[in-house]
Amino acid sequence: MESASELVYVVDDDGRVRDALSALLRANGRDVHAFNSGREFLDTPRQHVIACLILDLRMPGMCGLEVQKLVSRDSPIPVIFITGRGDVPSTVMAMKGGAVDFLTKPVDEDALMCAVEAALARAHVLRKEAEDAATLLALYQTLTPREQELLPLLASGLLNKQAAAVLGITEYTVQVHRGHIMRKMQADSFATLVRQASKLQLETSSTTTFGV
């Protein structure tokens, strides 16, 4: 895993803590961008690299939990919380929000580096999932409107003749569309097509609408 393509953001209003964390991370080969507030971090365009965020829980103005919530609305980034005086409710909220870890100050160096490794590994997974989702959506958008109507019907388990009856077309036309759908979606099997439809969340509209 190349650290050159990875970045660790540090957000802490305490300059001494910020500098110490940055120095530690750089000593361990990490590229670091540090910020003195959540607002400064949010207002700075994020680089298109694998990244994680070390975030102080308690800061003047916008607290860490607020920053975490706003970041999750944009593009997800794994968060490691640090705090001088943690409490159970805040820890629970942080973890429910998807935090990778919750560390107390003074931060143990080994614990921090392990947390960073885990956060960056999670960031790689999130990046791959986002890329796969974008590719799948692009394939789906190559389908004609009729093919987009047919896909959830087939994925829900309807036979060709049943789907034909729902759409008011012939069974042969369904067979032709089905072949086009398989080719355009690059599905090597019908099971693959069903999984694709599930990821696109297309499967929920068929049984309730068509009563089959």
C-alpha positions as CSV (number, residue, x, y, z in Angstrom):
1,M,0.0,0.0,0.0
2,E,1.7,3.2,-1.2
3,S,1.5,5.9,1.5
4,A,2.2,8.5,-1.2
5,S,-1.4,8.1,-2.4
6,E,-2.8,8.4,1.1
7,L,-3.4,11.4,3.3
8,V,-4.1,11.9,7.0
9,Y,-6.1,15.0,8.0
10,V,-5.6,16.2,11.5
11,V,-8.2,18.6,13.1
12,D,-7.5,19.9,16.6
13,D,-7.7,23.5,18.0
14,D,-4.7,22.9,20.3
15,G,-1.6,23.8,18.3
16,R,0.7,21.7,20.5
17,V,-1.4,18.6,20.0
18,R,-1.8,19.3,16.3
19,D,1.9,19.7,15.8
20,A,2.8,16.6,17.9
21,L,0.3,14.4,16.0
22,S,1.6,15.7,12.6
23,A,5.2,15.1,13.6
24,L,4.4,11.5,14.7
25,L,2.5,10.7,11.6
26,R,5.2,12.2,9.3
27,A,7.9,10.2,11.2
28,N,5.9,7.1,10.3
29,G,5.9,8.0,6.6
30,R,2.4,9.6,6.5
31,D,1.5,12.7,4.5
32,V,-0.4,15.0,6.8
33,H,-2.6,18.1,6.4
34,A,-3.5,19.8,9.7
35,F,-6.3,22.2,10.5
36,N,-7.1,24.2,13.6
37,S,-10.9,23.9,13.3
38,G,-13.6,21.8,11.8
39,R,-14.8,24.8,9.7
40,E,-11.4,25.3,8.3
41,F,-11.2,21.6,7.3
42,L,-14.7,21.6,5.8
43,D,-14.0,24.8,3.8
44,T,-10.8,23.3,2.3
45,P,-11.3,21.3,-0.9
46,R,-10.5,17.7,-0.2
47,Q,-7.9,16.1,-2.4
48,H,-8.9,13.1,-4.5
49,V,-6.8,10.6,-2.5
50,I,-7.3,7.8,0.0
51,A,-7.6,9.6,3.3
52,C,-8.7,9.4,6.9
53,L,-9.4,12.1,9.5
54,I,-8.1,12.4,13.1
55,L,-10.6,14.7,14.7
56,D,-10.7,16.3,18.1
57,L,-14.1,15.7,19.8
58,R,-14.3,19.0,21.7
59,M,-13.4,22.2,19.9
60,P,-14.7,25.8,20.1
61,G,-17.5,26.5,17.7
62,M,-18.1,23.3,15.7
63,C,-17.5,20.1,17.7
64,G,-16.1,16.9,16.3
65,L,-19.5,15.2,16.1
66,E,-20.9,18.0,14.0
67,V,-17.9,17.8,11.7
68,Q,-18.3,14.0,11.4
69,K,-22.0,14.4,10.5
70,L,-21.3,17.0,7.8
71,V,-18.4,15.0,6.3
72,S,-20.6,11.9,6.1
73,R,-23.1,13.9,3.9
74,D,-20.3,14.6,1.4
75,S,-17.9,11.8,0.6
76,P,-17.4,9.3,3.4
77,I,-14.0,9.5,5.2
78,P,-13.0,7.2,8.1
79,V,-12.7,9.2,11.3
80,I,-10.6,8.6,14.4
81,F,-11.7,10.7,17.3
82,I,-9.4,12.0,20.0
83,T,-10.4,13.7,23.2
84,G,-9.1,14.9,26.5
85,R,-12.1,13.8,28.4
86,G,-14.3,11.3,26.6
87,D,-17.7,10.3,27.8
88,V,-19.9,7.3,27.0
89,P,-22.7,9.1,25.1
90,S,-20.2,10.9,22.8
91,T,-18.3,7.7,22.2
92,V,-21.6,5.9,21.3
93,M,-22.6,8.7,18.9
94,A,-19.2,8.7,17.3
95,M,-19.1,5.0,16.7
96,K,-22.7,5.0,15.4
97,G,-21.6,7.7,13.0
98,G,-19.0,5.3,11.6
99,A,-15.9,6.3,13.6
100,V,-13.0,3.8,13.3
101,D,-11.7,4.4,16.8
102,F,-12.0,6.7,19.8
103,L,-8.7,7.6,21.6
104,T,-8.1,9.6,24.7
105,K,-5.3,12.2,25.2
106,P,-2.5,11.8,25.7
107,V,-2.8,9.5,22.7
108,D,-0.8,6.3,22.8
109,E,1.5,6.4,19.7
110,D,1.1,2.7,18.9
111,A,-2.7,2.8,19.3
112,L,-2.9,5.9,17.0
113,M,-0.8,4.3,14.2
114,C,-2.9,1.1,14.4
115,A,-6.0,3.2,14.2
116,V,-4.6,5.1,11.2
117,E,-3.8,1.8,9.4
118,A,-7.3,0.6,10.0
119,A,-8.9,3.8,8.9
120,L,-6.9,4.0,5.7
121,A,-7.7,0.3,4.9
122,R,-11.4,1.2,5.4
123,A,-10.9,4.2,3.1
124,H,-9.6,1.9,0.3
125,V,-12.7,-0.3,0.7
126,L,-15.0,2.8,0.5
127,R,-13.2,4.1,-2.6
128,K,-13.6,0.7,-4.3
129,E,-17.2,0.5,-3.4
130,A,-17.9,4.0,-4.7
131,E,-16.1,3.2,-8.0
132,D,-18.0,-0.1,-8.4
133,A,-21.3,1.7,-7.7
134,A,-20.5,4.4,-10.3
135,T,-19.6,1.8,-12.9
136,L,-22.8,-0.2,-12.3
137,L,-24.9,3.0,-12.5
138,A,-23.2,3.9,-15.8
139,L,-24.1,0.5,-17.2
140,Y,-27.7,0.8,-16.0
141,Q,-28.0,4.2,-17.7
142,T,-27.2,2.6,-21.1
143,L,-30.5,0.6,-20.9
144,T,-33.5,1.9,-22.8
145,P,-36.5,3.1,-20.7
146,R,-38.3,-0.2,-21.6
147,E,-35.3,-2.2,-20.5
148,Q,-35.1,-0.3,-17.3
149,E,-38.8,-1.2,-16.7
150,L,-38.1,-4.8,-17.4
151,L,-35.0,-5.3,-15.3
152,P,-36.7,-5.2,-11.8
153,L,-39.4,-7.5,-13.0
154,L,-37.0,-10.1,-14.1
155,A,-34.8,-9.6,-11.0
156,S,-37.9,-10.1,-8.8
157,G,-38.3,-13.6,-10.2
158,L,-41.1,-13.1,-12.8
159,L,-41.1,-15.5,-15.7
160,N,-40.8,-13.9,-19.2
161,K,-44.5,-14.4,-19.9
162,Q,-45.4,-12.8,-16.6
163,A,-43.2,-9.8,-17.2
164,A,-44.7,-9.6,-20.7
165,A,-48.2,-9.5,-19.2
166,V,-47.2,-6.7,-16.8
167,L,-45.7,-4.6,-19.6
168,G,-48.3,-5.4,-22.2
169,I,-45.7,-6.8,-24.7
170,T,-45.0,-10.2,-26.2
171,E,-43.0,-12.9,-24.5
172,Y,-40.6,-12.9,-27.5
173,T,-40.0,-9.1,-27.0
174,V,-39.2,-9.8,-23.4
175,Q,-36.7,-12.4,-24.4
176,V,-35.0,-9.9,-26.8
177,H,-34.9,-7.2,-24.2
178,R,-33.5,-9.7,-21.7
179,G,-30.6,-10.5,-24.0
180,H,-29.9,-6.8,-24.5
181,I,-30.0,-6.2,-20.7
182,M,-27.6,-9.0,-20.0
183,R,-25.2,-7.7,-22.6
184,K,-25.4,-4.0,-21.6
185,M,-25.1,-4.8,-17.9
186,Q,-22.1,-7.1,-18.7
187,A,-23.8,-9.8,-16.6
188,D,-22.2,-13.2,-17.1
189,S,-25.2,-15.0,-15.6
190,F,-28.8,-14.2,-14.5
191,A,-27.7,-14.5,-10.9
192,T,-25.2,-11.7,-11.5
193,L,-27.9,-9.6,-13.0
194,V,-30.1,-10.1,-9.9
195,R,-27.2,-9.0,-7.7
196,Q,-26.7,-5.9,-9.8
197,A,-30.4,-5.0,-9.6
198,S,-30.2,-5.5,-5.8
199,K,-27.3,-3.1,-5.6
200,L,-29.2,-0.6,-7.7
201,Q,-32.2,-1.1,-5.4
202,L,-34.5,-1.9,-8.2
203,E,-36.0,-5.1,-6.8
204,T,-38.4,-3.5,-4.3
205,S,-40.8,-2.0,-6.8
206,S,-42.1,-5.2,-8.6
207,T,-44.1,-7.4,-6.2
208,T,-46.0,-4.6,-4.5
209,T,-46.9,-2.8,-7.7
210,F,-47.8,-5.8,-9.8
211,G,-49.3,-8.1,-7.3
212,V,-47.4,-11.2,-8.4
